[in-house]
């Protein structure tokens, strides 16, 4: 997913981001990575019942959504959280909230007017 100005997040890109967060495992991985430390797949598997293959699959979805990025460190990939994507989601939700507030205000004015 390309870098997008948080104020310009399209509904299609928002849907991809929110769908990626709709899985408890992916949400848990993001929570783990949100401390700012990059981690290998092996370290993300530690203390989990999930296989490396399952973790890799979930990280792939998060990476496609732009919520994590990977860098090669020797023979391993290390994954890190991209907080800018969450900021883009927050800005999108703020915009939707403003639209609903405006619509409800117009409805109130119509009903009360």
VEXDOSE-560230 format. One line per field, with one value per residue (C-alpha): x, y, z; chain; residue in one letter; residue number from 1. Coordinates in steps of 0.001 Angstrom, whole numbers. Each point is the difference from the previous one (the first is absolute). Last residue first. Layout:
! residues N
X	X | ...
Y	Y | ...
Z	Z | ...
ch	A | ...
aa	a | ...
i	NUM | ...
! end
This chain:
! residues 113
X	-37416 | 370 | -139 | 1984 | 2567 | 421 | 455 | 2623 | 1849 | -176 | 1550 | 2764 | 779 | 50 | 2448 | 2168 | 132 | 1007 | 2846 | 1148 | -106 | 2259 | 2392 | 204 | 670 | 2790 | 1445 | -104 | 1958 | 2553 | 615 | 1904 | 915 | 3206 | 867 | 3407 | 691 | 2698 | 3028 | 2184 | -2309 | -2470 | -2527 | -3717 | -2815 | -3205 | -3393 | 313 | -3076 | 2211 | 2321 | -2837 | -1186 | 3556 | 457 | -3045 | 1414 | 3437 | -1559 | -1891 | 3143 | 2034 | -2610 | -2458 | -263 | 1760 | 2554 | 2723 | -1406 | 745 | 3632 | 289 | -1726 | 2668 | -726 | 375 | -468 | -2350 | -2226 | -2801 | 1437 | -1763 | -3278 | 365 | 442 | -3057 | -2099 | 1183 | -1000 | -3367 | -930 | -1894 | 3161 | 817 | -3615 | 302 | 3063 | -1439 | -3315 | 1842 | 1850 | -3285 | -1687 | 2851 | 2553 | 672 | 339 | 2557 | 2155 | 615 | 3129 | -713 | -1465
Y	24125 | -2706 | -2932 | 1719 | 1446 | -3410 | -1638 | 2565 | -544 | -3771 | 353 | 2280 | -2367 | -2918 | 1807 | 986 | -3651 | -1124 | 2542 | -1072 | -3626 | 813 | 1976 | -2934 | -2412 | 2224 | 200 | -3795 | -79 | 2476 | -2385 | -2401 | -3014 | -1914 | -3403 | -1602 | -2313 | -2573 | -1217 | 2962 | 2719 | 659 | 2716 | -338 | 2479 | -112 | 1692 | 500 | -2085 | -2377 | -176 | -875 | -2745 | -1317 | 109 | -2259 | -2517 | 57 | -596 | -2984 | -1431 | 507 | -2074 | 1432 | -1279 | 3123 | 593 | 716 | 215 | 3728 | -710 | -2527 | 2354 | 2571 | 3129 | 3739 | 2005 | 3007 | -1095 | -389 | -3336 | -2023 | 1845 | -483 | -3744 | -96 | 1810 | -2471 | -2922 | 1543 | 508 | 3126 | 2115 | -1002 | 696 | 3521 | 759 | -1429 | 1821 | 3283 | -435 | -461 | 2875 | 2268 | 1380 | 3593 | 1692 | -2557 | 854 | -3341 | -2089 | -2754 | -3383
Z	12495 | 2676 | -2419 | -2753 | 2408 | 1644 | -3404 | -992 | 3271 | -467 | -3458 | 1320 | 2877 | -2444 | -2288 | 2968 | 1138 | -3490 | 31 | 3455 | -1178 | -2959 | 2203 | 2427 | -2861 | -1327 | 3515 | 143 | -3257 | 1358 | 2911 | -2263 | 2173 | -609 | -1402 | -199 | -2914 | 573 | -1944 | 930 | 1190 | -2794 | 638 | 381 | 182 | 1996 | -333 | -3763 | -790 | -1977 | 3027 | 2359 | -2350 | -340 | 3772 | 331 | -2482 | 1629 | 3430 | -1410 | -1635 | 3157 | 1808 | 2471 | 3567 | 1201 | 2741 | -2531 | -3529 | -215 | 874 | -2826 | -2452 | 731 | 1985 | -427 | 3185 | -39 | 2882 | -2560 | -1157 | 2689 | -510 | -3737 | 476 | 2277 | -2598 | -2607 | 2219 | 875 | -3677 | -1024 | -45 | -3576 | -950 | 1455 | -2108 | -3213 | 549 | 602 | -3290 | -1857 | 1865 | -1096 | 2454 | -1030 | 3384 | 1111 | -3054 | -1654 | -210 | -2494 | 959
ch	A | A | A | A | A | A | A | A | A | A | A | A | A | A | A | A | A | A | A | A | A | A | A | A | A | A | A | A | A | A | A | A | A | A | A | A | A | A | A | A | A | A | A | A | A | A | A | A | A | A | A | A | A | A | A | A | A | A | A | A | A | A | A | A | A | A | A | A | A | A | A | A | A | A | A | A | A | A | A | A | A | A | A | A | A | A | A | A | A | A | A | A | A | A | A | A | A | A | A | A | A | A | A | A | A | A | A | A | A | A | A | A | A
aa	x | x | x | x | x | x | x | x | x | x | x | x | x | x | x | x | x | x | x | x | x | x | x | x | x | x | x | x | x | x | x | x | x | x | x | x | x | x | x | x | x | x | x | x | x | x | x | x | x | x | x | x | x | x | x | x | x | x | x | x | x | x | x | x | x | x | x | x | x | x | x | x | x | x | x | x | x | x | x | x | x | x | x | x | x | x | x | x | x | x | x | x | x | x | x | x | x | x | x | x | x | x | x | x | x | x | x | x | x | x | x | x | x
i	113 | 112 | 111 | 110 | 109 | 108 | 107 | 106 | 105 | 104 | 103 | 102 | 101 | 100 | 99 | 98 | 97 | 96 | 95 | 94 | 93 | 92 | 91 | 90 | 89 | 88 | 87 | 86 | 85 | 84 | 83 | 82 | 81 | 80 | 79 | 78 | 77 | 76 | 75 | 74 | 73 | 72 | 71 | 70 | 69 | 68 | 67 | 66 | 65 | 64 | 63 | 62 | 61 | 60 | 59 | 58 | 57 | 56 | 55 | 54 | 53 | 52 | 51 | 50 | 49 | 48 | 47 | 46 | 45 | 44 | 43 | 42 | 41 | 40 | 39 | 38 | 37 | 36 | 35 | 34 | 33 | 32 | 31 | 30 | 29 | 28 | 27 | 26 | 25 | 24 | 23 | 22 | 21 | 20 | 19 | 18 | 17 | 16 | 15 | 14 | 13 | 12 | 11 | 10 | 9 | 8 | 7 | 6 | 5 | 4 | 3 | 2 | 1
! end
